[in-house]
Amino acid sequence: MQVNAKLQNLMMKAENKGIEKGIEKGREEGREEEKTNMIFHMLKEKFDVKTIMRALNVSEETINKIKATMQ
């Protein structure tokens, strides 16, 4: 029985790690989505690209990709 308990414990730990990784991935995707929304709105309000780059720590390429979807 002890082997089963150890195996079950290992499986639970692995499952928990997978869940934690999934949660962190979801958080990261949420942060990126929010940053994209902020860039979109700043462009809409005619903020300078350099200002957006500094404020949100993003590349000009990222901003240009979002700008291209607006046109």
Secondary structure, 3 states (H helix, E strand, C coil): CHHHHHHHHHHHHHHHHHHHHHHHHHHHHHHHHHHHHHHHHHHHCCCCHHHHHHHHCCCHHHHHHHHHHHC
